[in-house]
């Protein structure tokens, strides 16, 4: 059974390209840029090549090309000009479009080819924050609007995880511990599964030579208590994306403080959207950040 998505509605094109469906229809009629197909029940749909074309047109349009000029370009000229612009000044957005296509097609080869091109010119940190994070933010919206399935999201997330693990392994091969006495315990709370942010944080801290203990997903508070007797100073690091539930976030932090921070040198660093709006933290031992980048810079 073919799991690759090959038929796209005009709403799909809007969600993937950022160009309004109304505008796409105008361009289609005025400039004959696309030739939609129709189902047996006369419903319009677009091919994968139409998706690729609209992504390229969106890229050119965002880089100052008027649609009237784009319409005069041949089918081969459009991608060639896109490549030229990407090579000179806007590689990130072009790479994000290529990674979207890789996700839609479950195309590991295109993912690795795009990544290898990026790593020739950018640091892994730049790729993560300037390419992967914007991509994943868009992927979340595409999933919410039914443009892609959870399978597509899992596919691209797992490929990104592998890159983080690869770079972390390289760092650990040459690990030289720093003189910092702090142990960094990195984990997600129970039922929290969004792991990319803390995986990347683990990489950044390990790269600095800091002692990290990576515990991963869904870790109960009580299972962390044992670590207090083993290490003099612990900085716990976590991320709240879907857990604990919003109404339980403060009670979770209170429990964490009572069991793991109170009367110790320990601290707790938390990132994620569920920290938004939380200000008053007990004893200033809990540090809240909405983004992974902000958390990492604070620890620095």
N, C-alpha and C positions, 0 to 999 in steps of 0.2 A: 504494500500500500504506500502510495506517494505522500509523504508528510510535508513536502515543500509547498508553501502557499504560492499559487500561480495566478489567482484571480483576486483583484482588488476593487473595492467600491470607490467611488469618488471621495467618500468620507475617509477611507483608508489613505488615499493620496494626500488629503488635507492633513491628516494626523501625522503622517510620516514626513511630509515636506515642509509643513508650516504655511503652505499657500492655501488660502480659502477656496472652498469648493466652487463658490460663485466665480472667483477669478479664474480658476481652472476651466470652467465652462466657457467663459468669455474668450480666453486664449485659444481654446479648442475651436470655437466657431470662427473667430476673427483671423487666426493664423494657421489653423489646421495643424496644430502641433501634435495632437493625439488622435488616434482612431480607435475609440472604444468598441469592444465587442458587445454582443447581446446574448443573453441566455434564451432558452426556448420560451420563457415567459416574458421576453422583451425587456429584461432588466439589464441596464448597462453595467459592464465591468471592464477593468483594465488589466493588461498583461504585466508580467514582471519587467519587460523591456520598457513599458510606459512608466512604471515606477522608477526605474533607473533614470529615465529621461527627465522626469519631473524633479528628481533629486538634483540632477545636474543643472537644470534650468533654475531651480531655486538658488543653488550655489552661485551661478553667474549673476542672477538678479540681485543677490545680496552683495555682490562685488561690483556693482555699478553698471551692469549691462542692462539696457532697456529691452523689454520683451520684443519690440519691433526689430531690434538688431539680432536677437537670439533666433527669431523666427526665420531669418534669412540664412542661418548657418546650416550646413549639411549634417546628416546623422553622425558622421565621423568627426566633424569639426567641433561639435559641442563637447564631447568628452576630452578631446585633445586640449582645448582651451582651459577646461576645468583642471586638467593635470598641470598645465603651465602656471595657472594662478596658485594652485595648491603648493607647487614647488617653490614659488616665490614669496607668498605672504599669508596664505590662509589654509595651511595644511591641516589644522585641527578640525575645522568643519568638514573638509573633504574626507578626512579619515573617519569622522563620526558617521558620515553618510555611507562609506564603504562598510563600516562595522554593522550598520543597520541592515545592509544587504546581506552580509554574512549571516546575521541572525535570522533574517527571513528565510534564507535558503539552507540554514543549518550547514553553512559552508566553512569548515574549519580551515581549509586552505586559504581562503580569502582573509579570514581573521588573522592568521599567522603572517601572511604576506603584508597586510596592512600594519601589523604590530612591528614586524621586522624593519619596515621602512621608517616607522616612527622612532624606534630605539637607536637608529643610526644618527638621529639628529637631536633627540631629546633625552633627558634623564628619565628614569622610571617614575620619579616623583612628579615630573611635569606631565608625563603620559597619564598617570593615575588621576591627577586633579584637573587637568585641562582637556582630557579626552574621555577617559573612562567615566568619571563622575557626571559630566554633562550627558554622556550617552545613557547612563543608567537612570538619570532623572527623566529623560525622555522616554526610555523604555517603560518606566512606571506609568507614565501617562498613556502610552500606547496600550498597555495591558488593561488599564482602567476603561479605555474606550473600545475594547474588544477588537482593536486592530491586529493585535498579536495574541497568542495564547500563553498561559504560564509556561508551557514547554519551551517557547522561544526565549522567554526570560531566563529560565534555568540554564539553557544552552549557553547563552552569552555570559552569564554570571560564573558558571563553572570554568569557562575558558579564562576569564579574568582571574579567578582564584588560582588557577594553575600558574599564571604569570607571577602572582604575588608569592606563591610557595617557592617558585624557582628562584626568585631574587632573594627570598629569606634564606633558602638553603645555601646560596652563594655567600651570603653574609656570615652565616654560622660556620662555614668551613674555615673562615679566617677570624673567628671570634677572639677578641682580646678584651677581657672584662675591664670595665672602667673602675675608678676608685670610689664611685658613688655607692654608698652602702644600701641604697634602696633596691628592693626587689619589686618588679612590676608584674602584677598578676592580672592577666587579660582574659576576660570572660564575657558571656552574655547571660542575662537573667533567664529564669525558667520560661520556656515556650517562646523565647526570642531566637529567631533563626537567621536574621539578616547579618551575615558574618563579615562581609567584605571590609567594612570600616575598621573593625578591630584586627582583622588579619593584616591590613596595611599598617595600622598603628604598631603592631608587633614587629613588622619589618623595619619601620623607622627607628624604633627604640633599640632593636638588636643591632642595627647599623651603627648606632652611636656607642656600641659596646656595653649597653646596659643589660642587667640580668633580668630576663623576662621568663615568665611561666605562662604559656598559652594554654588555656583550658577549653576554649571554643564555646559551642552553643549550649543553651539551656542548663545553667549551673545554679542549683539552689543556694541560698545564703548560708544555710547550716553546713553545707559541705566545704565552705571556705574557712570556717572557724579554726579548723586544725592548723592552718597555715600561720596563725598568730603566734603559736608556741614555737614555730620553726624559724621565723625571720623577725629581726628586730624592727625593721621598718618596711612597710608594704605600701605601695601605691597601687590600689585597685583601679583597673581601667575597664570601662564597659560602654555599651551603646544601647539606648532605648528607642527602638523604632516602632514596634507594635506591643511590646511588653516592658514593664508592667502596664496594665491598662491605665489610661489617663487619670481616672478617679482614684487609682491605687498607687500612683507614683510617689506621692509624699509619704504615705505610710510605709512603702518599700524603703525609701531613703531613711526614714526614722528607724526602722528595724535594722537596716544595714549599719547605721551609726551606732546603735546600742550594742550590737553584737561584734562589730569588727573595727570600729574607730574610737569609741569612747575610752579615754584613759590610755591611749596609745599614741605613737608617732605616725600612725597610718593615715592615708588620705584616699579619697575616692574621686576619680575623674570620669565624668559621664558626658557622652555626646548623643545626638539624636533629636528628632523632632519632638519627642515627648518631654524634653527638658524646657521647651518654650513656655515662657510665662512663669517659671519657677525661679524665685529670687532668694527667699530666706532659707538658708541652710544652717543646720546646727554646727556651731563651733568653727565655722569656716573651713572644715575639713573636707567638704564636698564641693567640687568645682564642676560647674555645668557649662556645656558648650553645645551649640546647635549643630556644629559641623566637626567632622573628623580633623580637618585641617586646623581649625582653631584650637582643638584639644591638644594636638601634637605640638603646636607652637607654644602653648601655655606650658607644657611639660618641659620644653626646651629652655 
